[in-house]
Amino acid sequence: MNAQNLASGSAYFIAKETELPVTTVLSVLVDNEPGVLARVIGLFSGRGYNIESLTVSETEHEQHLSRITIVTRGTPHILDQIRHQLERIVPVHRVVDLSVRADELGQAGPIQRELALVKVAGLGEHRNEALRLADAFHAKVADATTEHFIFEITGKGSKIDQFIAIMKPLGLVEICRTGVAAMNRGPLGM
């Protein structure tokens, strides 16, 4: 470990140098009450962990439970630390590493989807090409005028990234993405 790594304040440099970072999807079931999300996020920021994607929604209304889906990256050692630290936060009911669980079940990975709204402005041939490509990607037209489209597209993050990349030269104006929603395949819950 060198001085630069120690000075960064990031927990990523604590892990053994032989471990390679991996991306994982964590699903966290918590009480739906004020301050819970701040505590979960505080755990990440306070220890120098990065969050690549974050989605939160109440999923069990009668029980007042919310599901937080977090995509993060780190070595297996660091990811295990994150999971254990999340389990110690008081209103957390359950933490499941969906990526590890998929491995245990012999699956390629959890089902992951994102939604994006993509605004494209253009006239003439650019407009026609944007509409044609949106159709090829199964994107829906959420709003349209003679000068712009707002497309709604869902799918894996890589599909949305590709769609955004091809819309750039056609007049891409604005993007809004939800973040990853994920769950494991099969009949069992988290």
C-alpha positions in Angstrom: 0.0 0.0 0.0 1.5 3.3 -1.0 1.1 6.8 0.6 -1.3 7.9 -2.2 -3.7 5.1 -1.3 -3.5 5.9 2.4 -4.2 9.6 1.7 -7.2 9.0 -0.4 -9.4 8.0 2.5 -11.1 5.3 0.5 -11.8 1.8 1.8 -11.1 0.3 -1.6 -7.3 0.3 -0.8 -7.7 -1.8 2.4 -8.4 -5.0 0.4 -5.7 -7.5 -0.6 -3.9 -6.4 -3.8 -4.7 -9.8 -5.3 -8.5 -9.3 -5.3 -10.0 -7.7 -8.3 -13.0 -5.3 -8.0 -16.4 -6.6 -9.1 -19.7 -4.9 -9.6 -22.6 -6.2 -7.5 -26.3 -5.5 -6.9 -27.5 -5.2 -3.2 -31.1 -5.3 -2.3 -31.9 -3.8 1.1 -35.3 -4.1 2.8 -35.8 -1.2 5.3 -38.5 0.5 7.3 -40.1 3.3 5.3 -39.4 6.1 7.7 -37.6 9.4 7.6 -33.8 9.3 7.8 -33.3 5.6 6.8 -32.0 6.4 3.4 -29.6 9.0 4.8 -28.2 6.4 7.2 -27.7 3.9 4.4 -26.1 6.5 2.1 -24.0 7.8 5.1 -22.5 4.3 5.5 -21.2 4.4 1.9 -20.0 8.0 1.9 -18.5 7.8 5.4 -16.3 4.9 4.4 -15.4 6.0 0.9 -17.5 3.5 -0.9 -19.0 4.5 -4.2 -22.7 4.0 -5.3 -23.0 3.5 -9.1 -26.8 3.3 -9.0 -29.5 3.8 -6.4 -33.2 3.2 -6.5 -35.7 3.3 -3.6 -39.4 2.7 -3.4 -42.0 1.5 -0.9 -42.7 -2.1 -1.9 -44.9 -3.3 1.0 -47.4 -0.6 1.9 -49.2 -2.3 4.8 -45.9 -3.1 6.5 -44.3 0.3 5.6 -41.3 -1.4 4.0 -39.1 0.1 1.3 -36.6 -1.7 -1.0 -33.3 0.0 -1.7 -31.4 -1.3 -4.7 -27.7 -0.4 -4.8 -25.2 -1.1 -7.5 -21.7 -0.8 -6.2 -18.2 -1.9 -7.0 -15.4 -3.3 -4.9 -13.3 -6.4 -4.1 -15.2 -9.3 -2.6 -13.7 -8.5 0.8 -15.0 -4.9 0.7 -18.4 -5.9 -0.6 -18.8 -8.4 2.2 -17.9 -5.6 4.7 -20.5 -3.3 3.1 -23.2 -6.1 3.4 -22.3 -6.7 7.1 -22.3 -3.0 7.9 -25.7 -2.5 6.3 -27.1 -5.4 8.3 -26.2 -3.5 11.5 -28.2 -0.4 10.7 -31.3 -0.5 13.0 -34.2 -0.2 10.5 -32.7 -2.6 8.0 -34.6 -5.9 7.9 -32.7 -7.8 5.3 -29.6 -7.4 3.0 -29.2 -9.6 0.0 -26.3 -9.5 -2.5 -28.3 -10.4 -5.6 -25.2 -11.0 -7.6 -23.8 -13.5 -5.1 -27.3 -15.1 -4.7 -27.5 -15.6 -8.5 -24.1 -17.4 -8.4 -25.3 -19.6 -5.6 -28.4 -20.5 -7.7 -26.3 -21.2 -10.8 -27.7 -18.2 -12.6 -25.9 -15.7 -14.8 -27.0 -12.8 -12.6 -30.1 -11.0 -11.3 -32.6 -9.5 -13.7 -31.7 -5.8 -14.0 -33.7 -3.1 -15.7 -33.6 0.7 -16.0 -35.9 3.3 -17.4 -34.8 6.4 -19.1 -36.4 9.5 -20.6 -34.4 10.8 -23.6 -35.1 14.1 -25.2 -34.0 14.6 -28.8 -34.5 17.8 -30.8 -34.2 17.8 -34.6 -35.8 18.5 -37.9 -35.9 16.7 -41.2 -33.8 13.7 -41.7 -32.4 13.7 -38.2 -35.9 13.6 -36.8 -36.9 10.7 -39.1 -33.7 8.8 -38.2 -34.3 9.4 -34.4 -37.8 8.0 -34.7 -36.6 5.0 -36.8 -33.9 4.1 -34.3 -36.2 4.5 -31.3 -38.5 2.0 -32.9 -35.6 -0.4 -33.4 -34.8 -0.1 -29.7 -38.5 -0.5 -28.8 -38.5 3.0 -27.2 -41.9 4.6 -26.8 -42.7 8.2 -27.7 -43.7 9.8 -24.5 -44.0 13.3 -25.9 -43.6 14.9 -29.3 -43.8 18.2 -31.2 -42.6 19.1 -34.6 -39.2 20.0 -33.1 -38.6 17.3 -30.5 -39.3 13.8 -29.1 -39.1 12.5 -25.6 -38.5 8.8 -25.8 -39.2 6.3 -22.9 -36.9 3.3 -23.0 -36.5 0.4 -20.6 -33.9 -2.4 -20.5 -30.5 -3.3 -19.3 -28.1 -0.3 -18.7 -26.0 -1.3 -21.7 -29.0 -1.0 -24.0 -29.8 2.4 -22.6 -26.2 3.5 -23.0 -26.2 2.4 -26.6 -29.4 4.2 -27.3 -28.1 7.4 -25.8 -24.8 7.1 -27.8 -26.7 6.8 -31.1 -29.0 9.7 -30.3 -26.1 12.1 -29.6 -25.4 13.0 -33.2 -29.2 13.2 -33.9 -29.8 16.1 -31.4 -29.7 14.6 -27.9 -30.8 17.4 -25.5 -31.4 15.8 -22.1 -31.4 12.4 -20.3 -33.1 11.3 -17.1 -32.4 7.7 -15.8 -34.1 5.9 -12.9 -31.2 3.7 -11.8 -31.3 -0.1 -11.6 -34.3 -2.2 -10.4 -33.2 -5.8 -9.9 -34.4 -9.1 -8.5 -33.2 -12.7 -8.8 -34.8 -15.3 -11.1 -36.9 -18.1 -9.7 -39.9 -18.5 -7.3 -38.2 -17.4 -4.1 -38.2 -13.8 -2.7 -35.2 -12.0 -1.4 
